[in-house]
Amino acid sequence: MTTQVIPKPSKPWEVTVKQRAATGSLIALAVVLAGVSVKFSGLNGKLGFAVSFFFIATGLIFIQQLRLRDLQAAKDALLSSFAMLGIVLTLIPIVSIVSTVVIKGYKGIHPSLLFKDMALNSVNDPITEGGLLHALVGTSIMVFGALIISFPIGVLTALYLTEIRGKLARPIKFLVQAMSGVPSIVAGLFILSSLVYPVTKELSGLMGSFALSILMIPTIARTAEEMLRLIPSDLREAGVALGATQWRTVSGVVLPAAKSGLVTAIILGVARIIGETAPLLLVSGGGDALNMNPTSGAMGSLPYYIWKSFLTGGTEEAFARAWGGMLVLLAFIFILFGLARFLSGRKVG
Amino acid sequence: MTPSENSNNESNMEKKMQTTTPSSLASVAGNREQRVPGTNLLGTGLETRGVHAWFGTKHVLSDVSLDFAAGTVTALIGPSGCGKSTFLRTLNRMHEFIPTAALAGEVLLDGQDIYAAGTDVTKIRLRVGMVFQKPNPFPSMTIGENVLSGLKLAQLKKSNTDDLLESCLVRAGLWSEVKDRLGEHGGALSGGQQQRLCIARSLAVEPQVLLMDEPCSALDPGSTFRIEETISELAKSMTIVIVTHNMQQAARVSDYTAFFLSDGGPGIMVETAPTSKIFSSPMDKRTEDYVTGRFG
């Protein structure tokens, strides 16, 4: 009689402590060598250290893999090192921007900011005086207006490219791609010369929405097109085979299936325009007073509030105000995106 | 093919089956009660007259004339690329969904050419439903909404949708499995259940013909068995045309079988006959080679 011995569960594919220690000591060696190379060569500063550390660490790991295993494994490790470098290079600016804005911006934040405007205050006033209500409201109105104009146009363009696939699909696709490269100041000047001077003769939030739409439509159209292409044509066939017209199939099957993709299109579109300053300076002016009417009068915006605080002030208070405006803008974007994801994810899936 | 010819064929077939050794498939087909056309009020069925099909300049289907008598199940068999799916898609005008497609010939539904000028294509597809190879429930809809989606999409008015929902799911053999979870999404079902959901969905608009394009090719044997039961049940009230690569399936579910073949050129319909005859004593050497597994 032998009793059955149940083996201990193990994970032989995992990196062992010994291997970890070996890699760790190589990294430590690379730090030392990098320090030495900074000291005895022309390289200096944090950047010199980072560059020499990366090349020394990569080289050491390459040699380690080459000795332990073979050239294939060493090349694999080399690729991993460069991928890590890519991640770090991407994260540095993001982390740096967010942390700087938070660290510098919290001084420029005061609860009363959200309830007051700058009609009677200078940017040099203490933070407790004046506020950015007008800017927050102005940005919301203009972005929302631009979204209302751009979303239907962008989605209809995408539907023409993916569903109707007419003769003009190719040139239109090319035009949309070209349009996404239009500089924002050009969009502002276009609205200024085609609508503001000849027609309204007045700066307004609506003109701001029009200028932003020019920037937003290509982003929405291109993203929506990509998202609609992901919908399997099986679903379109199923809809049509049930006796639906093309329009009913698109509205009843294709668009609902692409819902979360269309929300992504909105998010990318809003992200494209929410920080735009140049076209708004031209066509909606820079309002300092709260203006709820998009059809008449200058309208403030958060980027304008930041720009003005930075350039026209010069005092500690003005800089704090500018950084505070950035923090509010960042928080506003995060809240909008979170809300969009929440709304799109709630029903589907 | 008129009913009298059919009965002649059947009696001939029975004589032959006594003299020749029936293959196992033929006995499968022969064991089942043969549905006789013309014994119901389902219209006069579907006929094709000299149907050719092209994709661009490539001629993929040549001169197919076939009758689908009302209330029967017809299987289309043949090796891959022989045009049987293309032929199936000409029967409810899904062929033209592909931009380069072209067609010649007539498809008569109750004697009317569905390609005649002025025909409303959406009305044709309401009368000739379709189930696809891959289960494709609408992902944005619940199980219940999926079943009734045809009404919404084709803008049909139905007074008692709850009864219709239940009867469609019962006929598709899915009711007992989903009756407590009609509010869940279709994607939560297994592949076989999804395919039966798609069958239920096509039943809701009450088609008189149901086309099935390899409905079981992505499913396991258990689900396949359930769908074959469903097909037998449905055949009492509608005309069914099924494309299948599985000859056992053709033998189990169909009354008539048509064999398609392509020799590199356009696909042709080699032979059509009652299913038990196709599997026991086909007229054409090529059919015999195919059903006995010598090629394809």
Interface residues (C-beta under 8 A of the other chain):
Chain A: R165 P232 D234 L235 E237 A238 G239 V240 A241 L242 G243 A244 T245 R248 T249 G252 V253 P256 A257 K259 V348 G349
Chain B: N92 M94 F97 P99 T122 K123 R125 L126 G129 M130 F132 K134 N136 F138 P139 S140 M141 S149 G150 K152 L153 A154 Q155 H185 C198 R201 S202 V205
